[in-house]
Amino acid sequence: MRTVSARRLGRIAVALAGIGGAAWVAFACVEDPHRRTSREQAAGGGGPCAAEPGQLPAPDCNNSENKCESKPGCVIDETRCGSKATCLPLADNKGKSVLDFRIRRLNIAAPPALTGELIQNTVVTRGIDLAEKTCGEQGTGLFTWLLRVDKANNTIVTGGAPPPTDAFGQGYCFARFDVGPNKVQPITSKIEFQNDTFRSLDPQNVKIPIFLNEQIDSVILLPISDVRIEGVKMTADDNCIGNLNEIALDRDCFDDSLCAKWTTAGALGGFITLEEADSVKIRDLNNKSLCAFLAGELEVCSRDGAGKILYKGDFCSTDKTAGSCQDSVWLAATFAASAVKIFDGAGTVPGCSGVVQEVDAGVDAESDASADAPND
């Protein structure tokens, strides 16, 4: 099935309600060997994308059919969008010690239920792709995940961003605001280089904001705990993580499952508890929760007499291992990214100012956001 067909299913929005008060478990100081990506995985080598609970996929895995045939017709404005021979960088990191990137493709590898057309293409890819046909993309650009790599101090800052007012000129700023009891802000981790590839060393929790429209109060949150980033390889000019494959685009600038539009060059993963997943709603599936989607149930996950979710996840939030208490699901993906401008929006941009936002975090947050969302 073509990606464009999936997009025509309509917009799927993911809404998080009522996660305030959830107990976040601190990561262990001693590294668990079961949570390490093997050297073979880190080295890549393509192949289909899959990841066992607690593991990350090969950074350059590829789920396409590898049937790439040139389909002329999509015209990319390189003056505006950057080199199509590399990764469409919107800025230049060359010669800098602090390198700024925006994820341009996020390919879900686990859990298997989220790797299909519905979630991968209509939710994730459409949200990340810019609303810029001249850049070979026809998405919404409302889902932004930023990376700032400091090679001098061996650190990485990562987090979401509000919709930009000028992505090509001013660029993006890291989201910093509160939604009820939930603090949205980037996380900083130490990184370790091995030759030209790096990985993060201290897993942390992050809440990634996703917006239904350009207004800050349309925000919904996706909480990911113990986020790890590994196998990240940047190009020699430091402008790309992975690269664009232009021949994957058809004349309308859409790509499909026959040929991978992006070659990824990094992997990330973390877990989401089932309690949190039961509060994440998929609007176009009659508000079915993410937990119910994973469990194959109708609306929300079934519970026992004590209120405990009956569905068993593949990961445990307390001992950070596969199986065990089964109160969580493991999320893993690969990514490609390109250089962008990241500016300090403190005091100037509402979503990056640190000012508390008047946004509901309760059960009606989704309906409020839905009312603001434009019709497709």
C-alpha positions in Angstrom: 0.0 0.0 0.0 1.3 3.4 -0.9 2.1 5.9 1.9 -0.1 8.5 0.2 -3.1 6.1 0.5 -2.5 5.8 4.2 -2.4 9.5 4.6 -5.8 9.8 2.9 -7.2 7.7 5.8 -7.3 11.1 7.6 -5.4 12.6 10.4 -4.7 10.4 13.4 -3.9 12.5 16.5 -2.4 11.0 19.6 -3.6 12.6 22.9 -2.4 12.1 26.4 -4.7 12.6 29.3 -4.3 12.3 33.0 -0.7 11.2 33.4 0.0 13.7 36.2 1.1 12.0 39.3 2.6 9.1 37.5 5.7 7.8 39.3 8.8 8.0 37.2 11.5 5.4 38.0 15.1 6.7 38.0 17.4 4.8 35.8 19.9 2.5 37.3 23.5 3.6 37.7 24.9 0.2 36.8 24.5 -0.6 33.2 22.4 -3.7 32.5 24.0 -5.8 29.7 20.5 -6.9 28.5 19.8 -3.2 27.7 22.9 -2.8 25.6 22.8 -2.7 21.8 25.2 -5.3 20.5 28.3 -4.2 18.5 26.7 -6.0 15.5 23.5 -3.9 15.8 25.4 -0.7 16.3 27.4 -1.5 13.2 24.2 -1.6 11.1 24.1 -3.5 7.9 20.5 -2.9 6.9 18.0 -5.7 6.9 14.4 -5.4 8.2 13.7 -3.2 11.3 12.9 -5.1 14.4 14.0 -4.9 18.1 13.5 -7.2 21.0 12.3 -5.6 24.3 15.2 -3.5 25.7 17.2 -3.6 22.5 17.6 -1.1 19.6 17.4 -2.0 15.9 20.3 -1.7 13.5 20.6 2.1 12.9 20.3 1.7 9.1 17.7 -1.1 8.9 15.2 -0.8 6.1 11.6 -2.2 5.9 11.0 -1.2 2.2 10.9 -3.7 -0.6 14.0 -2.1 -2.1 12.3 -1.7 -5.5 13.7 1.7 -6.3 12.9 3.0 -9.8 13.3 6.6 -10.8 9.9 8.4 -11.0 10.6 11.9 -12.3 8.3 14.7 -11.5 8.9 15.8 -7.9 10.9 19.1 -8.1 12.9 20.0 -5.1 14.0 23.6 -4.6 17.6 23.1 -3.3 18.1 26.8 -2.7 15.3 26.8 -0.2 15.5 23.2 1.1 19.1 22.2 1.0 21.0 19.6 -1.0 18.8 16.7 -2.2 22.0 14.7 -2.8 22.5 14.6 1.0 19.7 15.1 3.4 18.0 18.5 2.6 19.8 20.4 5.4 18.2 23.7 6.3 21.3 25.0 8.0 25.1 24.4 7.9 26.9 22.7 10.8 30.2 22.5 9.0 33.2 23.6 11.2 31.0 24.0 14.3 31.5 22.1 17.6 27.7 22.4 18.5 25.6 20.6 15.8 21.9 21.1 15.5 19.5 18.6 13.9 15.8 18.0 13.3 14.6 14.4 12.8 13.3 14.0 9.3 12.3 10.3 9.4 11.4 8.1 12.4 10.9 4.5 11.5 9.2 2.5 14.3 10.8 -1.0 14.9 9.0 -2.0 18.1 6.4 -2.9 19.2 5.2 -4.6 16.0 1.7 -3.3 16.4 2.9 0.3 15.8 4.9 -0.5 12.7 2.0 -0.6 10.3 0.6 2.0 7.9 -1.8 3.5 10.4 0.6 4.7 13.1 3.8 4.8 11.2 2.6 6.8 8.1 -0.5 8.7 9.2 0.6 9.7 12.7 4.4 9.7 12.7 5.7 10.3 9.2 2.9 12.8 8.2 3.6 14.8 11.4 7.3 15.0 10.9 7.3 15.7 7.1 7.2 19.4 6.4 4.2 21.1 4.7 6.6 21.9 1.9 6.1 20.2 -1.5 9.1 22.2 -2.8 11.2 20.2 -0.3 9.6 16.9 -1.4 7.4 16.6 1.6 3.6 17.0 2.0 3.1 16.5 5.8 2.0 18.9 8.5 5.4 19.6 10.2 3.7 19.7 13.6 5.8 16.9 15.1 9.4 18.1 15.7 12.1 16.2 17.5 15.4 18.1 17.9 18.9 17.0 18.6 21.8 19.2 19.7 25.2 17.5 19.7 28.1 19.1 21.5 31.3 17.5 20.3 33.5 19.5 22.5 31.7 18.5 25.8 30.4 15.2 24.6 26.7 15.9 25.4 23.4 15.7 23.5 20.3 17.8 24.2 17.1 16.3 22.8 13.4 17.2 23.0 10.4 18.5 21.1 9.7 21.9 19.6 6.5 23.9 19.0 5.5 24.6 15.4 7.9 27.2 14.0 6.9 30.5 12.6 9.9 30.4 10.2 11.5 27.0 9.9 13.8 28.1 7.1 15.0 31.4 8.5 14.7 31.6 12.3 14.5 27.9 12.8 13.3 26.0 15.9 13.5 26.3 19.7 13.4 23.6 22.3 9.9 23.3 23.9 9.9 24.4 27.5 6.5 24.7 29.3 4.2 23.0 31.7 0.9 21.2 30.9 -0.8 20.8 34.3 1.7 18.7 36.4 3.7 17.7 33.3 6.9 19.5 32.6 7.9 19.7 28.9 11.6 20.4 28.5 14.6 18.9 26.7 16.9 16.4 28.4 20.7 16.5 28.4 22.8 13.3 28.3 26.5 12.5 28.1 27.6 10.8 24.9 30.5 8.6 23.9 32.1 8.5 20.5 33.6 5.4 19.0 35.3 6.5 15.8 32.6 8.5 14.0 29.6 6.9 15.8 28.2 7.9 19.2 25.7 6.7 21.8 24.1 8.3 24.9 25.3 7.1 28.3 22.6 8.1 30.8 19.0 7.2 29.9 16.4 9.7 30.9 12.7 10.4 30.7 11.2 12.9 28.2 7.8 14.1 27.3 7.6 14.8 23.6 5.0 17.4 22.6 2.9 16.8 19.5 0.7 19.6 18.2 -2.7 19.3 16.4 -2.3 22.7 14.8 0.0 25.7 15.1 -1.4 26.9 18.4 0.5 26.0 21.5 -2.6 25.1 23.4 -3.3 22.3 20.9 -0.4 20.3 22.5 -0.7 16.7 23.5 2.2 14.7 25.1 3.9 11.4 24.6 5.9 10.3 27.6 8.9 8.0 26.9 11.0 6.8 29.8 14.7 5.8 29.8 15.4 7.2 26.4 18.6 5.8 24.8 20.2 6.9 21.5 22.8 4.7 19.9 24.6 4.0 16.7 24.4 7.6 15.5 26.7 8.3 12.6 27.0 11.9 11.2 28.3 12.7 7.7 31.7 14.2 7.2 30.3 17.8 7.0 28.2 17.2 10.2 25.0 18.2 8.3 23.3 14.8 8.1 22.5 11.7 10.0 21.5 9.4 7.2 20.6 10.6 3.7 17.7 11.3 1.3 16.9 8.9 -1.5 15.3 11.2 -4.0 14.2 8.4 -6.4 11.7 7.2 -3.8 9.5 10.2 -4.5 6.7 10.0 -7.1 5.6 13.0 -9.2 3.4 14.3 -6.4 6.4 14.1 -3.9 5.0 11.1 -1.9 7.0 8.0 -1.1 5.7 4.5 -0.6 6.7 1.1 0.8 8.6 0.0 -2.4 11.6 2.2 -1.8 12.9 3.9 1.3 12.9 7.7 1.1 15.4 8.0 3.9 18.5 5.9 4.8 18.6 6.1 8.6 21.8 6.3 10.6 20.8 6.3 14.3 18.6 4.3 16.7 16.6 5.3 19.8 14.4 3.5 22.3 12.6 3.7 25.6 9.5 2.4 27.3 6.0 3.7 28.0 4.0 2.2 31.0 0.7 0.6 30.2 -1.0 3.1 32.6 0.3 5.9 30.4 -0.5 4.0 27.2 -4.1 3.6 28.4 -4.3 7.4 28.5 -2.9 8.0 25.0 -5.9 8.2 22.7 -6.1 7.5 19.0 -8.8 9.9 17.8 -9.6 8.4 14.5 -10.1 5.0 16.1 -13.0 6.3 18.2 -10.6 7.4 20.9 -9.3 3.9 21.5 -6.4 4.0 23.9 -2.9 3.1 22.8 -3.0 0.3 25.4 -6.3 -1.1 23.9 -4.7 -0.8 20.4 -1.8 -3.0 21.5 -4.1 -5.4 23.4 -6.6 -5.7 20.6 -9.4 -4.4 22.8 -12.3 -2.0 22.0 -11.7 1.2 24.0 -9.4 0.9 27.0 -7.5 -1.9 28.5 -9.5 -4.3 30.7 -8.6 -4.3 34.4 -9.0 -6.8 37.3 -10.9 -6.2 40.5 -8.0 -4.2 41.9 -7.9 -1.9 38.9 -4.7 -3.4 37.5 -4.4 -3.7 33.7 -4.8 -7.3 32.6 -2.8 -6.9 29.4 0.8 -7.9 29.8 3.5 -5.7 28.2 6.9 -6.9 27.1 8.9 -4.7 29.4 9.2 -3.9 33.1 9.6 -0.3 34.3 11.0 -1.3 37.7 13.9 -3.6 36.9 14.3 -2.3 33.3 14.3 -5.8 31.7 12.2 -7.7 29.2 9.3 -9.7 30.6 9.5 -9.5 34.4 6.7 -7.3 35.8 5.2 -6.6 32.3 3.9 -3.2 33.2 5.3 -1.4 30.1 5.9 -1.7 26.4 9.2 -1.2 24.7 9.4 1.5 21.9 12.3 1.5 19.5 12.9 3.3 16.2 15.6 4.4 13.7 16.0 7.9 12.5 17.5 10.2 9.9 18.1 13.9 10.7 19.3 17.0 8.9 20.9 20.3 10.1 18.6 23.1 11.2 18.9 26.3 13.1 18.0 26.0 16.8 17.6 29.4 18.6 16.9 30.4 22.2 13.2 31.2 22.4 13.2 32.0 26.1 11.1 35.0 26.8 10.0 35.4 23.2 8.3 32.2 22.0 5.4 31.0 24.1 6.2 27.3 23.7 9.9 27.8 24.5 9.7 30.5 27.2 9.2 28.2 30.2 5.9 29.9 30.9 3.1 27.6 32.2 0.5 27.0 29.5 -3.2 27.0 30.3 -3.8 23.6 28.8 -5.9 20.9 30.3 -4.1 17.7 31.2 -7.3 15.9 32.1 -9.7 13.7 30.3 -11.1 16.6 28.2 -7.7 17.7 26.8 -8.3 15.7 23.6 -11.6 17.2 22.8 -10.2 20.7 23.5 -7.4 20.0 21.1 -9.7 18.4 18.5 -11.8 21.6 18.5 -8.8 23.6 17.5 -7.6 21.2 14.8 -8.2 22.2 11.2 -10.4 19.9 9.0 -8.6 17.9 6.4 
